[in-house]
């Protein structure tokens, strides 16, 4: 899914530098529902965490950052 969002970003901005693409994908990520557990000592409501990283990828939000 993340690779697909990266491809969409590059189709909108063909020469988008990698750091900018990564930033857009991370900033566009949405929190996920949590069971209030922990993984590796990191609570699931703290992002990034070991269970879902920075959250669920959101193509529309990531693309609309630019």
PAZAPA-4460 file (N, C-alpha, C; in steps of 0.05 Angstrom, whole numbers, plus 32768, in hexadecimal, padded with zeros to 4 digits):
% residues 66
    n_x    n_y    n_z   ca_x   ca_y   ca_z    c_x    c_y    c_z   seq   type   mol
   8010   7FE8   8000   8000   8000   8000   8011   8019   8000     1      X     A
   8026   8019   8010   8038   8030   8011   8046   8035   7FF6     2      X     A
   804D   8020   7FE9   805A   8023   7FCF   8046   802F   7FBB     3      X     A
   802D   8028   7FBD   8019   8033   7FAC   8015   8051   7FB0     4      X     A
   8016   8059   7FCA   8014   8076   7FD0   802C   8084   7FC6     5      X     A
   8044   8078   7FC9   805C   8084   7FBE   805A   8088   7FA0     6      X     A
   804F   8074   7F92   804B   8076   7F75   8038   808C   7F6E     7      X     A
   8022   808F   7F7D   800F   80A5   7F78   801D   80C0   7F7D     8      X     A
   802D   80C2   7F92   803B   80DB   7F97   804E   80E2   7F7F     9      X     A
   805C   80CE   7F76   806F   80D2   7F60   8060   80D8   7F45    10      X     A
   8048   80CE   7F43   8039   80D5   7F2A   802F   80F2   7F2B    11      X     A
   802B   80FD   7F43   8023   8119   7F46   803C   812B   7F44    12      X     A
   8052   8123   7F51   806A   8133   7F51   8081   8120   7F4A    13      X     A
   8087   811E   7F30   809A   8109   7F26   80B6   810A   7F33    14      X     A
   80C0   8121   7F3A   80DB   8123   7F45   80DB   8129   7F63    15      X     A
   80C7   811F   7F71   80C4   8122   7F8E   80DB   8114   7F9C    16      X     A
   80EB   8122   7FAC   8101   8115   7FBA   80F6   8101   7FCE    17      X     A
   8106   80EC   7FD3   80FD   80D7   7FE5   80F6   80E2   8001    18      X     A
   8106   80F4   800D   80FE   80FE   8028   80E3   810B   8028    19      X     A
   80DC   8119   8012   80C2   8127   8011   80AB   8113   800D    20      X     A
   80B0   80FE   7FFE   809C   80E9   7FFA   8097   80DA   8015    21      X     A
   80AD   80D4   8022   80AA   80C6   803C   809B   80D7   8050    22      X     A
   80A2   80F1   8051   8095   8103   8063   8076   8105   805E    23      X     A
   806F   8106   8044   8053   8107   803D   8044   80EE   8045    24      X     A
   8051   80D7   8041   8044   80BE   8048   8040   80BC   8066    25      X     A
   8055   80C3   8075   8053   80C2   8093   803F   80D6   809E    26      X     A
   803F   80EF   8093   802D   8103   809D   8010   80FC   8095    27      X     A
   800C   80EE   8080   7FF1   80E6   8077   7FE6   80CE   8086    28      X     A
   7FF7   80BF   8094   7FEE   80A7   80A2   7FDA   80AE   80B7    29      X     A
   7FC6   809C   80BA   7FB0   80A0   80CD   7FB4   808C   80E5    30      X     A
   7FAE   8096   80FD   7FAF   8084   8114   7F9C   806C   8110    31      X     A
   7FA2   8056   811C   7F91   803F   811B   7F84   803B   8137    32      X     A
   7F6F   802B   8137   7F62   8024   8151   7F75   8013   8161    33      X     A
   7F76   8018   817A   7F89   800A   818C   7F7A   7FF9   81A0    34      X     A
   7F87   7FE4   81A9   7F7C   7FD4   81BF   7F89   7FDB   81D9    35      X     A
   7F97   7FF2   81D9   7FA5   7FFD   81F1   7FBB   7FEA   81FB    36      X     A
   7FC6   7FDA   81E9   7FDC   7FC9   81F1   7FF7   7FD6   81EC    37      X     A
   800C   7FC7   81F0   8026   7FD1   81EA   8035   7FBC   81DA    38      X     A
   8049   7FC6   81CC   805B   7FB4   81BD   8077   7FBF   81BF    39      X     A
   8089   7FAF   81CB   80A4   7FB9   81CF   80A5   7FD0   81E3    40      X     A
   8091   7FD1   81F5   8090   7FE6   8209   8085   8001   81FF    41      X     A
   807C   8002   81E6   8071   801A   81DA   8053   8017   81D9    42      X     A
   8044   8029   81E6   8027   8027   81E5   801D   802B   81C9    43      X     A
   8007   801D   81C2   7FFC   801E   81A7   7FF1   8039   819F    44      X     A
   7FEB   804B   81B3   7FE1   8065   81AC   7FF7   8079   81A7    45      X     A
   8010   8071   81A9   8027   8082   81A4   8031   807B   8188    46      X     A
   8035   808F   8177   803E   808A   815B   8059   8096   8157    47      X     A
   806B   8089   8148   806A   806E   813E   806C   805A   8154    48      X     A
   8060   8042   8150   8063   802D   8163   806A   8013   8154    49      X     A
   806F   7FFE   8164   8078   7FE4   8158   8061   7FD4   814B    50      X     A
   8049   7FDC   8150   8032   7FCD   8145   8029   7FD7   812A    51      X     A
   8025   7FF1   8127   801B   7FFD   810E   802D   8013   8102    52      X     A
   8044   8016   810D   8056   802A   8102   804B   8046   8107    53      X     A
   8047   8055   80F1   803C   8070   80F3   801E   8071   80EE    54      X     A
   8012   805A   80E9   7FF5   8058   80E5   7FEE   804D   80CA    55      X     A
   7FD4   804F   80C4   7FCA   8045   80AA   7FD0   8059   8094    56      X     A
   7FDB   8050   807E   7FE1   8062   8068   7FC7   806E   805C    57      X     A
   7FC7   8088   8056   7FB0   8095   804B   7FBA   80A4   8032    58      X     A
   7FB3   8098   801A   7FBD   80A3   8001   7FB4   80C0   7FFC    59      X     A
   7F9A   80C5   8001   7F8F   80E0   7FFC   7F9D   80F5   800D    60      X     A
   7FA0   80EF   8027   7FAD   8103   8038   7FCA   8107   8030    61      X     A
   7FD8   80F1   802A   7FF4   80F4   8022   7FF8   8104   8009    62      X     A
   7FE7   80FF   7FF5   7FE9   810E   7FDC   7FE1   812B   7FDF    63      X     A
   7FCD   8130   7FF0   7FC4   814C   7FF3   7FD7   815D   8004    64      X     A
   7FEC   8151   800F   8000   8161   801D   800E   8175   8009    65      X     A
   800F   816D   7FF0   801C   817E   7FDC   8008   818D   7FCC    66      X     A
***
